Amino acid sequence: LDLDPIMPLRERIIAQYGDQVADKSNLQTVMATNQAYSMAKTPVVALAGGVAPNPSHRVVQDDIPHGLCVLKDIAEQLLQDTPWIDRMIVWHQELMDKEYIVDGRLCGRDVDECSSLSALGSSSLSNVGHVDDLVIPCRL
């Protein structure tokens, strides 16, 4: 798998947003000082004692099965542990009343809703020769 075209995240954000990033010294400061991100607000719902992310909002409905679960699937195929991604998916799946991860594996009852390679019928990254081949079809 040729990963040469992939830029480190910090570099990609700086290349995309340029002067909108006030502090380019490390990934944390790039994320925290990117002017473009200042407008992005997490959609929430009021709960007794506070707020929680709105489980019906696109940010939650799309980013988990078509974002984090895709990354989890690729990592599983590369035999890499993803403890923080797992925590995020598990927390969100409880909020969403979904099941993607069971016992640390991406094999829950709702995994077929994901845009992961496995859910789309590819059982291995061995079919992928170049990062550009990792195009995930959009489900409408």
DSSP file with accessible surface (Angstrom, degrees, kcal/mol):
  #  RESIDUE AA STRUCTURE BP1 BP2  ACC     N-H-->O    O-->H-N    N-H-->O    O-->H-N    TCO  KAPPA ALPHA  PHI   PSI    X-CA   Y-CA   Z-CA
    1    1 A L              0   0   92      0, 0.0     2,-0.8     0, 0.0   129,-0.2   0.000 360.0 360.0 360.0 118.8    0.0    0.0    0.0
    2    2 A D  B     +a  130   0A  57    127,-1.2   129,-1.7     1,-0.1   130,-0.2  -0.740 360.0 168.1 -87.1 108.2    1.6    3.3   -1.2
    3    3 A L    >   +     0   0   88     -2,-0.8     3,-2.0     1,-0.2    -1,-0.1   0.305  42.4 110.9-101.8   8.2    0.9    5.9    1.5
    4    4 A D  T 3  S+     0   0  145      1,-0.3    -1,-0.2     3,-0.0    -2,-0.0   0.834  71.6  58.5 -53.9 -37.7    3.4    8.5    0.1
    5    5 A P  T 3  S+     0   0   64      0, 0.0     2,-0.5     0, 0.0    -1,-0.3   0.654  83.9 100.6 -69.7 -11.1    0.6   10.9   -1.1
    6    6 A I    <   -     0   0   93     -3,-2.0     3,-0.0     1,-0.0    -3,-0.0  -0.622  62.7-152.4 -80.9 124.7   -0.8   11.2    2.5
    7    7 A M        -     0   0   86     -2,-0.5     5,-0.0     1,-0.1    -3,-0.0  -0.702  28.8 -98.8 -89.3 146.1    0.3   14.3    4.3
    8    8 A P     >  -     0   0   73      0, 0.0     4,-2.4     0, 0.0     5,-0.2  -0.330  39.7-113.6 -57.4 146.8    0.6   14.5    8.1
    9    9 A L  H  > S+     0   0   86      1,-0.2     4,-2.6     2,-0.2     5,-0.3   0.886 114.2  53.8 -56.7 -44.3   -2.6   16.1    9.4
   10   10 A R  H  > S+     0   0   90      1,-0.2     4,-2.2     2,-0.2    -1,-0.2   0.943 111.5  45.6 -56.7 -47.1   -0.9   19.2   10.8
   11   11 A E  H  > S+     0   0   94      1,-0.2     4,-2.6     2,-0.2    -1,-0.2   0.892 111.8  52.0 -64.8 -39.7    0.7   19.9    7.4
   12   12 A R  H  X S+     0   0   93     -4,-2.4     4,-2.4     2,-0.2    -1,-0.2   0.926 110.1  47.8 -64.7 -42.9   -2.6   19.2    5.5
   13   13 A I  H  X S+     0   0    1     -4,-2.6     4,-3.0    -5,-0.2     5,-0.4   0.934 113.1  48.3 -64.8 -43.1   -4.5   21.6    7.7
   14   14 A I  H  X S+     0   0   37     -4,-2.2     4,-2.6    -5,-0.3    -2,-0.2   0.926 112.3  49.3 -63.1 -42.1   -1.9   24.3    7.3
   15   15 A A  H  < S+     0   0   74     -4,-2.6    -1,-0.2    -5,-0.2    -2,-0.2   0.897 117.3  41.5 -63.9 -38.4   -1.8   23.8    3.5
   16   16 A Q  H  < S+     0   0  108     -4,-2.4    -2,-0.2    -5,-0.2    -1,-0.2   0.892 129.0  25.6 -76.8 -41.1   -5.6   24.0    3.4
   17   17 A Y  H >< S+     0   0   54     -4,-3.0     3,-2.6    -5,-0.2    -3,-0.2   0.599  79.8 170.2-105.6 -14.8   -6.2   26.9    5.8
   18   18 A G  G >< S+     0   0   24     -4,-2.6     3,-1.9    -5,-0.4    -1,-0.2  -0.064  72.3  15.1  48.5-118.2   -2.9   28.9    5.6
   19   19 A D  G 3  S+     0   0  158      1,-0.3    -1,-0.3    15,-0.1    16,-0.1   0.565 112.4  77.4 -69.5  -9.0   -3.1   32.2    7.4
   20   20 A Q  G <  S+     0   0   90     -3,-2.6    15,-3.1    -6,-0.1     2,-0.7   0.651  81.0  79.9 -72.9 -12.9   -6.3   31.2    9.2
   21   21 A V  B <   -B   34   0B   5     -3,-1.9    13,-0.2    13,-0.2     3,-0.2  -0.859  62.8-172.4 -96.6 114.1   -4.1   29.1   11.5
   22   22 A A  S    S+     0   0   90     11,-1.5     2,-0.5    -2,-0.7    -1,-0.2   0.878  75.0  33.9 -75.6 -39.2   -2.6   31.5   14.1
   23   23 A D        +     0   0   64      6,-0.4     3,-0.3     7,-0.1    10,-0.3  -0.931  58.3 172.6-125.2 109.5   -0.2   29.1   15.8
   24   24 A K        +     0   0   74     -2,-0.5    -1,-0.1    -3,-0.2     6,-0.1   0.219  47.6 108.3 -99.1  15.4    1.4   26.4   13.5
   25   25 A S  S    S-     0   0   75      1,-0.1     2,-0.3     2,-0.0    -1,-0.2   0.813  88.2  -8.2 -71.0 -31.9    3.8   25.0   16.1
   26   26 A N  S  > S-     0   0   70     -3,-0.3     4,-2.5     1,-0.1     5,-0.2  -0.963  76.0 -94.1-156.1 171.7    2.1   21.6   16.7
   27   27 A L  H  > S+     0   0   72     -2,-0.3     4,-2.6     1,-0.2     5,-0.2   0.895 119.7  53.9 -60.9 -40.5   -1.2   19.8   15.9
   28   28 A Q  H  > S+     0   0  159      1,-0.2     4,-2.5     2,-0.2    -1,-0.2   0.942 112.9  42.1 -60.9 -46.5   -2.9   20.8   19.1
   29   29 A T  H  > S+     0   0   28      2,-0.2     4,-2.2     1,-0.2    -6,-0.4   0.862 111.6  56.0 -71.6 -31.9   -2.3   24.5   18.5
   30   30 A V  H  < S+     0   0    0     -4,-2.5     4,-0.5     2,-0.2    -2,-0.2   0.943 113.2  41.5 -61.7 -45.5   -3.1   24.2   14.8
   31   31 A M  H >< S+     0   0   83     -4,-2.6     3,-0.6     1,-0.2    -2,-0.2   0.912 117.3  47.5 -67.5 -42.2   -6.5   22.8   15.7
   32   32 A A  H 3< S+     0   0   82     -4,-2.5    -1,-0.2    -5,-0.2    -2,-0.2   0.775 118.2  39.0 -73.3 -26.6   -7.1   25.2   18.5
   33   33 A T  T 3< S+     0   0   45     -4,-2.2   -11,-1.5   -10,-0.3     2,-0.8   0.280  78.7 121.6-111.1  12.6   -6.2   28.4   16.6
   34   34 A N  B X>  -B   21   0B   4     -3,-0.6     3,-1.1    -4,-0.5     4,-0.7  -0.659  51.3-154.7 -78.5 112.8   -7.7   27.6   13.2
   35   35 A Q  G >4 S+     0   0  125    -15,-3.1     3,-1.0    -2,-0.8     4,-0.4   0.851  91.3  61.3 -55.6 -37.4  -10.1   30.5   12.6
   36   36 A A  G >4 S+     0   0   22      1,-0.3     3,-0.7     2,-0.2    -1,-0.3   0.834 102.4  51.7 -62.7 -30.6  -12.2   28.3   10.2
   37   37 A Y  G X4 S+     0   0   69     -3,-1.1     3,-1.1     1,-0.2    -1,-0.3   0.665  89.5  79.5 -79.6 -16.0  -12.9   25.9   13.1
   38   38 A S  G << S+     0   0   61     -3,-1.0    -1,-0.2    -4,-0.7    -2,-0.2   0.750  91.1  53.0 -65.7 -21.9  -14.1   28.6   15.4
   39   39 A M  G <  S+     0   0  146     -3,-0.7     2,-0.6    -4,-0.4    -1,-0.3   0.649  85.1  99.2 -86.5 -16.0  -17.5   28.7   13.7
   40   40 A A    <   -     0   0   77     -3,-1.1     2,-0.4    -4,-0.2    -3,-0.0  -0.617  53.9-175.3 -78.4 118.2  -18.1   24.9   14.1
   41   41 A K        -     0   0  162     -2,-0.6    -2,-0.0     3,-0.0    -3,-0.0  -0.923  28.0-118.6-114.7 139.9  -20.4   24.3   17.1
   42   42 A T        -     0   0   99     -2,-0.4     2,-0.3     1,-0.1    -2,-0.0  -0.646  31.7-123.9 -75.4 123.8  -21.3   20.8   18.4
   43   43 A P        -     0   0   23      0, 0.0    11,-2.6     0, 0.0     2,-0.3  -0.544  40.1-176.4 -70.4 129.6  -25.1   20.4   18.1
   44   44 A V  E     -C   53   0C  74     -2,-0.3     2,-0.4     9,-0.3     7,-0.0  -0.843  24.2-146.9-127.4 162.0  -26.5   19.6   21.5
   45   45 A V  E     -C   52   0C  51      7,-2.5     7,-1.9    -2,-0.3     2,-0.3  -0.962  32.0-109.4-123.6 146.2  -29.7   18.6   23.3
   46   46 A A  E     +C   51   0C  90     -2,-0.4     2,-0.3     5,-0.2     5,-0.3  -0.545  39.6 177.2 -76.5 136.0  -30.6   19.7   26.8
   47   47 A L  E >   -C   50   0C  99      3,-3.5     3,-2.4    -2,-0.3     2,-0.2  -0.888  45.9 -74.4-128.4 164.7  -30.6   16.9   29.4
   48   48 A A  T 3  S+     0   0  110     -2,-0.3     3,-0.1     1,-0.3     0, 0.0  -0.446 123.8  10.6 -59.2 119.7  -31.2   16.9   33.2
   49   49 A G  T 3  S-     0   0   93     -2,-0.2     2,-0.3     1,-0.1    -1,-0.3   0.519 135.5 -30.6  89.4   3.6  -28.0   18.3   34.6
   50   50 A G  E <  S-C   47   0C  40     -3,-2.4    -3,-3.5     2,-0.0     2,-0.3  -0.994  78.3 -58.7 159.1-146.8  -26.5   19.5   31.3
   51   51 A V  E     -C   46   0C  98     -2,-0.3    -5,-0.2    -5,-0.3    -7,-0.0  -0.890  29.9-167.0-135.1 163.4  -26.2   18.9   27.6
   52   52 A A  E     -C   45   0C  13     -7,-1.9    -7,-2.5    -2,-0.3    -2,-0.0  -0.960  43.0 -78.4-144.0 157.7  -25.1   16.0   25.3
   53   53 A P  E     -C   44   0C  26      0, 0.0    -9,-0.3     0, 0.0   -11,-0.0  -0.311  54.3-105.7 -56.5 141.0  -24.4   15.8   21.6
   54   54 A N    >   -     0   0   42    -11,-2.6     3,-1.5     1,-0.2     6,-0.4  -0.610  27.5-157.4 -71.9 110.6  -27.6   15.6   19.6
   55   55 A P  T 3  S+     0   0   33      0, 0.0    -1,-0.2     0, 0.0   -11,-0.0   0.692  89.9  54.5 -67.6 -14.8  -27.8   12.0   18.4
   56   56 A S  T 3  S+     0   0   96      4,-0.1     2,-0.1     5,-0.0    -2,-0.1   0.554  85.7 105.1 -92.3  -9.3  -30.1   12.9   15.5
   57   57 A H  S X> S-     0   0   72     -3,-1.5     4,-2.8   -14,-0.1     3,-0.8  -0.408  80.3-118.7 -77.2 150.1  -27.8   15.5   14.1
   58   58 A R  H 3>>S+     0   0  135      1,-0.2     4,-2.9     2,-0.2     5,-0.7   0.848 110.7  63.9 -53.2 -38.7  -25.8   14.9   10.9
   59   59 A V  H 3>5S+     0   0   43      1,-0.2     4,-1.3     2,-0.2    -1,-0.2   0.921 114.2  31.9 -55.9 -43.6  -22.5   15.4   12.7
   60   60 A V  H <>5S+     0   0    6     -3,-0.8     4,-1.3    -6,-0.4    -2,-0.2   0.938 119.9  51.1 -78.6 -48.4  -23.2   12.4   14.9
   61   61 A Q  H  <5S+     0   0   63     -4,-2.8    -2,-0.2     1,-0.2    -3,-0.2   0.814 123.5  28.6 -61.8 -33.0  -25.1   10.3   12.4
   62   62 A D  H  X5S+     0   0   63     -4,-2.9     4,-2.0    -5,-0.3    -1,-0.2   0.853 113.9  57.0 -95.3 -43.5  -22.4   10.7    9.6
   63   63 A D  H  <XS+     0   0   78     -4,-1.3     5,-2.2    -5,-0.7     4,-0.4   0.794 107.6  47.4 -68.3 -27.6  -19.1   11.1   11.4
   64   64 A I  I ><>S+     0   0    5     -4,-1.3     5,-2.7     3,-0.2     3,-0.7   0.983 121.3  29.4 -78.7 -61.3  -19.3    7.9   13.4
   65   65 A P  I 345S+     0   0    4      0, 0.0    50,-1.6     0, 0.0    51,-0.2   0.806 132.6  35.8 -72.2 -23.4  -20.3    5.2   10.8
   66   66 A H  I 3<5S+     0   0   76     -4,-2.0    -3,-0.2    48,-0.2    -2,-0.2   0.323 132.1  23.6-110.7   6.8  -18.7    7.0    7.9
   67   67 A G  I <>5S+     0   0   26     -3,-0.7     4,-2.1    -4,-0.4    -3,-0.2   0.445 126.6  27.8-129.3 -79.0  -15.6    8.4    9.7
   68   68 A L  I  ><S+     0   0   39     -5,-2.2     4,-2.6     1,-0.2     5,-0.2   0.880 121.1  52.6 -64.2 -37.9  -14.5    6.7   12.9
   69   69 A C  H  ><S+     0   0    0     -5,-2.7     4,-2.4    -6,-0.2    -1,-0.2   0.873 107.9  52.4 -67.7 -32.4  -15.8    3.3   11.9
   70   70 A V  H  > S+     0   0   18     -6,-0.4     4,-2.3    -3,-0.2    47,-0.2   0.940 111.3  46.3 -64.9 -45.8  -13.9    3.5    8.6
   71   71 A L  H  X S+     0   0   93     -4,-2.1     4,-2.6     1,-0.2    -2,-0.2   0.914 111.8  51.8 -62.8 -41.4  -10.7    4.3   10.4
   72   72 A K  H  X S+     0   0    9     -4,-2.6     4,-2.6     2,-0.2    -1,-0.2   0.918 109.2  50.5 -60.5 -43.5  -11.3    1.5   12.9
   73   73 A D  H  X S+     0   0    4     -4,-2.4     4,-2.2     2,-0.2    -2,-0.2   0.931 111.1  47.2 -62.7 -45.8  -11.9   -1.0   10.0
   74   74 A I  H  X S+     0   0   39     -4,-2.3     4,-1.6     1,-0.2    -1,-0.2   0.934 112.7  50.0 -62.2 -44.3   -8.6    0.0    8.3
   75   75 A A  H  <>S+     0   0   14     -4,-2.6     5,-3.1     1,-0.2    -2,-0.2   0.906 108.4  52.8 -62.2 -40.4   -6.7   -0.2   11.6
   76   76 A E  H ><5S+     0   0   25     -4,-2.6     3,-1.5     1,-0.2    -1,-0.2   0.918 108.6  49.9 -60.5 -42.9   -8.2   -3.7   12.3
   77   77 A Q  H 3<5S+     0   0   46     -4,-2.2    -1,-0.2     1,-0.3    -2,-0.2   0.803 112.0  47.9 -67.2 -26.3   -7.0   -4.9    8.8
   78   78 A L  T 3<5S-     0   0   85     -4,-1.6    -1,-0.3    -5,-0.2    -2,-0.2   0.306 115.9-118.3 -93.1   6.9   -3.5   -3.5    9.6
   79   79 A L  T < 5 +     0   0  154     -3,-1.5     2,-0.4     1,-0.2    -3,-0.2   0.849  65.1 146.0  58.9  39.7   -3.7   -5.2   13.1
   80   80 A Q      < -     0   0  122     -5,-3.1    -1,-0.2    -8,-0.1     2,-0.2  -0.887  48.0-127.1-109.2 136.4   -3.4   -1.9   14.9
   81   81 A D        -     0   0  152     -2,-0.4    -5,-0.0     1,-0.1    -9,-0.0  -0.549  18.4-170.0 -76.9 147.2   -5.1   -1.2   18.2
   82   82 A T     >  +     0   0   15     -2,-0.2     4,-3.0     1,-0.1     5,-0.2  -0.502  17.6 161.3-135.5  64.5   -7.3    1.9   18.4
   83   83 A P  H  > S+     0   0   65      0, 0.0     4,-2.1     0, 0.0     5,-0.1   0.878  77.8  43.7 -60.3 -39.1   -8.2    2.5   22.0
   84   84 A W  H  > S+     0   0  187      2,-0.2     4,-2.1     1,-0.2     5,-0.2   0.902 114.9  48.3 -75.2 -39.2   -9.2    6.1   21.7
   85   85 A I  H  > S+     0   0   42      2,-0.2     4,-2.8     1,-0.2     5,-0.2   0.936 111.6  52.2 -62.1 -43.1  -11.2    5.6   18.5
   86   86 A D  H  X S+     0   0   29     -4,-3.0     4,-3.0     1,-0.2     5,-0.3   0.924 108.2  50.6 -58.2 -45.5  -12.9    2.6   20.2
   87   87 A R  H  X S+     0   0  133     -4,-2.1     4,-2.4    -5,-0.2    -1,-0.2   0.905 111.6  47.8 -60.2 -42.7  -13.8    4.8   23.2
   88   88 A M  H  X S+     0   0   91     -4,-2.1     4,-2.4     2,-0.2     5,-0.2   0.922 113.8  46.3 -65.5 -44.3  -15.3    7.4   20.9
   89   89 A I  H  X S+     0   0    0     -4,-2.8     4,-3.2     2,-0.2     5,-0.2   0.943 113.8  48.1 -63.7 -46.9  -17.3    4.9   18.9
   90   90 A V  H  X S+     0   0   46     -4,-3.0     4,-1.8    -5,-0.2    -2,-0.2   0.931 112.7  48.7 -60.7 -44.9  -18.6    3.1   22.0
   91   91 A W  H  X S+     0   0  127     -4,-2.4     4,-1.7    -5,-0.3    -1,-0.2   0.946 116.5  42.5 -61.0 -46.8  -19.6    6.3   23.7
   92   92 A H  H  X S+     0   0   23     -4,-2.4     4,-2.7     1,-0.2    -2,-0.2   0.877 108.9  57.2 -69.5 -38.1  -21.4    7.6   20.6
   93   93 A Q  H  X>S+     0   0   17     -4,-3.2     5,-2.8     1,-0.2     4,-0.7   0.881 107.4  49.5 -64.7 -33.1  -23.1    4.2   19.7
   94   94 A E  H ><5S+     0   0  141     -4,-1.8     3,-0.6    -5,-0.2    -1,-0.2   0.927 112.3  47.8 -67.1 -41.2  -24.7    4.2   23.2
   95   95 A L  H 3<5S+     0   0   51     -4,-1.7    -2,-0.2     1,-0.2    -1,-0.2   0.887 117.6  42.1 -63.5 -37.9  -25.9    7.8   22.6
   96   96 A M  H 3<5S-     0   0   16     -4,-2.7    -1,-0.2    -5,-0.1    -2,-0.2   0.476 108.1-121.5 -88.3  -6.4  -27.2    6.8   19.1
   97   97 A D  T <<5S+     0   0  128     -4,-0.7     2,-0.3    -3,-0.6    -3,-0.2   0.933  72.4 126.7  57.8  46.8  -28.7    3.5   20.2
   98   98 A K      < -     0   0   52     -5,-2.8     2,-0.4    -6,-0.1    -1,-0.2  -0.794  53.9-142.5-123.2 168.8  -26.5    1.8   17.6
   99   99 A E        +     0   0   65     -2,-0.3    11,-2.7     1,-0.1    12,-0.4  -0.893  39.6 139.0-139.6 105.4  -24.0   -1.1   17.9
  100  100 A Y        +     0   0    1     -2,-0.4     8,-2.6     1,-0.3     7,-0.8   0.725  68.3  47.5-107.5 -46.5  -20.8   -0.9   15.8
  101  101 A I  E     +D  106   0D   9      5,-0.2     2,-0.4     6,-0.2    -1,-0.3  -0.858  58.3 176.1-104.7 132.4  -18.2   -2.3   18.2
  102  102 A V  E >  S-D  105   0D  43      3,-2.6     3,-2.0    -2,-0.4     5,-0.0  -0.996  76.1 -13.0-132.0 125.4  -18.6   -5.4   20.3
  103  103 A D  T 3  S-     0   0  159     -2,-0.4     3,-0.1     1,-0.3    -1,-0.1   0.874 129.7 -53.5  51.6  41.1  -15.8   -6.7   22.5
  104  104 A G  T 3  S+     0   0   35      1,-0.2     2,-0.4   -18,-0.1    -1,-0.3   0.485 117.4 106.9  79.7   0.9  -13.3   -4.3   20.8
  105  105 A R  E <  S-D  102   0D 138     -3,-2.0    -3,-2.6   -19,-0.0     2,-1.8  -0.888  76.9-119.7-116.3 147.2  -14.2   -5.5   17.2
  106  106 A L  E    S+D  101   0D  18     -2,-0.4    -5,-0.2    -5,-0.2    -3,-0.0  -0.601  80.1 106.4 -82.4  81.1  -16.1   -3.8   14.5
  107  107 A C        +     0   0   80     -2,-1.8    -1,-0.2    -7,-0.8    -6,-0.2   0.162  40.1 136.9-147.7  20.5  -18.8   -6.5   14.3
  108  108 A G  S >  S-     0   0    5     -8,-2.6     3,-1.8    -3,-0.2     4,-0.3  -0.118  70.1 -94.6 -72.9 173.1  -22.0   -5.1   15.9
  109  109 A R  T 3  S+     0   0  137      1,-0.3     3,-0.3     2,-0.1    -9,-0.2   0.734 123.2  44.9 -61.7 -24.4  -25.5   -5.3   14.5
  110  110 A D  T >  S+     0   0   21    -11,-2.7     3,-2.1     1,-0.2    -1,-0.3   0.306  76.7 107.4-105.0  11.1  -25.4   -1.9   12.8
  111  111 A V  G X   +     0   0   35     -3,-1.8     3,-1.9   -12,-0.4     5,-0.3   0.796  68.3  69.2 -63.5 -24.5  -21.9   -2.3   11.2
  112  112 A D  G 3  S+     0   0  105     -3,-0.3    -1,-0.3     1,-0.3    -2,-0.1   0.663  89.1  65.3 -70.4 -10.3  -23.5   -2.7    7.7
  113  113 A E  G <  S+     0   0   67     -3,-2.1    -1,-0.3     2,-0.0    -2,-0.2   0.590  87.0  96.2 -80.4 -12.0  -24.6    1.0    7.9
  114  114 A C  S <  S-     0   0    0     -3,-1.9   -48,-0.2    -4,-0.2   -50,-0.0  -0.359  75.7-134.8 -79.7 160.2  -20.9    2.0    7.8
  115  115 A S        +     0   0   10    -50,-1.6   -49,-0.1    -2,-0.1    -1,-0.1   0.012  60.6 134.7 -98.3  25.9  -18.9    3.0    4.8
  116  116 A S     >  -     0   0    1     -5,-0.3     4,-1.7   -51,-0.2     6,-0.2  -0.339  69.8-114.6 -72.8 157.5  -16.0    0.8    5.8
  117  117 A L  T  4>S+     0   0   17    -47,-0.2     5,-2.9     1,-0.2    -1,-0.1   0.913 117.3  50.8 -57.9 -42.6  -14.2   -1.4    3.3
  118  118 A S  T >45S+     0   0   53      1,-0.2     3,-1.6     3,-0.2    -1,-0.2   0.927 109.4  49.1 -63.0 -44.4  -15.4   -4.5    5.1
  119  119 A A  T 345S+     0   0   32      1,-0.3    -1,-0.2     2,-0.1    -2,-0.2   0.805 109.7  53.7 -66.8 -25.4  -19.1   -3.3    5.2
  120  120 A L  T 3<5S-     0   0   62     -4,-1.7    -1,-0.3     2,-0.2    -2,-0.2   0.324 129.2 -93.7 -92.6   6.6  -18.9   -2.6    1.5
  121  121 A G  T < 5S+     0   0   70     -3,-1.6     2,-0.7     1,-0.2    -3,-0.2   0.449  88.0 119.7 103.0   0.5  -17.6   -6.1    0.7
  122  122 A S      < -     0   0   26     -5,-2.9    -1,-0.2    -6,-0.2    -2,-0.2  -0.881  36.9-173.9-100.8 117.4  -13.9   -5.8    0.7
  123  123 A S        +     0   0  108     -2,-0.7     2,-0.3     1,-0.1    -1,-0.1   0.494  64.5  33.3 -89.0  -1.9  -12.4   -8.1    3.3
  124  124 A S    >   -     0   0   38     -7,-0.1     3,-0.8     1,-0.1    -1,-0.1  -1.000  61.3-136.5-154.9 149.0   -8.8   -6.9    2.9
  125  125 A L  G >  S+     0   0   15     -2,-0.3     3,-2.1     1,-0.2    -1,-0.1   0.539  90.6  91.5 -76.7  -7.1   -6.6   -4.0    2.1
  126  126 A S  G 3  S+     0   0   95      1,-0.3    -1,-0.2  -125,-0.0    -3,-0.0   0.764  78.9  59.8 -63.0 -21.8   -4.6   -6.3   -0.1
  127  127 A N  G <  S+     0   0  120     -3,-0.8     2,-0.6     2,-0.0    -1,-0.3   0.635  90.7  84.8 -76.3 -14.2   -6.8   -5.3   -3.0
  128  128 A V    <   +     0   0   15     -3,-2.1     3,-0.1     1,-0.2     6,-0.0  -0.804  48.1 171.0 -96.3 119.5   -5.7   -1.7   -2.5
  129  129 A G        +     0   0   49     -2,-0.6  -127,-1.2     1,-0.2     2,-0.3   0.685  67.7  22.4 -98.2 -21.0   -2.4   -0.8   -4.2
  130  130 A H  B >  S-a    2   0A  52   -129,-0.2     3,-2.4     1,-0.1     4,-0.3  -0.990  78.2-113.8-147.4 150.0   -2.4    3.0   -3.7
  131  131 A V  G >  S+     0   0   23   -129,-1.7     3,-2.0    -2,-0.3  -128,-0.1   0.841 114.7  64.9 -57.6 -30.3   -4.0    5.4   -1.3
  132  132 A D  G 3  S+     0   0  111      1,-0.3    -1,-0.3  -130,-0.2     3,-0.3   0.713  91.3  65.4 -66.2 -17.0   -6.0    6.8   -4.2
  133  133 A D  G <  S+     0   0   97     -3,-2.4     2,-0.6     1,-0.2    -1,-0.3   0.566  78.8  86.5 -78.3  -8.9   -7.7    3.4   -4.5
  134  134 A L    <   +     0   0   41     -3,-2.0     2,-0.6    -4,-0.3    -1,-0.2  -0.133  55.7 144.8 -85.5  41.7   -9.3    3.9   -1.1
  135  135 A V        -     0   0  115     -2,-0.6    -3,-0.0    -3,-0.3    -2,-0.0  -0.710  38.3-152.8 -82.7 121.4  -12.3    5.8   -2.5
  136  136 A I        -     0   0   52     -2,-0.6    -2,-0.1     1,-0.0   -20,-0.1  -0.847  19.5-121.8 -96.7 121.9  -15.3    5.0   -0.4
  137  137 A P        -     0   0   79      0, 0.0     2,-0.3     0, 0.0    -1,-0.0  -0.353  26.3-115.7 -63.7 143.7  -18.6    5.3   -2.4
  138  138 A C        -     0   0  107      1,-0.0     2,-0.6    -2,-0.0   -23,-0.0  -0.640  21.6-143.9 -81.0 132.5  -21.1    7.7   -1.1
  139  139 A R              0   0  111     -2,-0.3   -24,-0.0     0, 0.0    -1,-0.0  -0.876 360.0 360.0 -97.2 126.2  -24.4    6.2    0.1
  140  140 A L              0   0  207     -2,-0.6     0, 0.0     0, 0.0     0, 0.0  -0.779 360.0 360.0-108.5 360.0  -27.4    8.4   -0.6
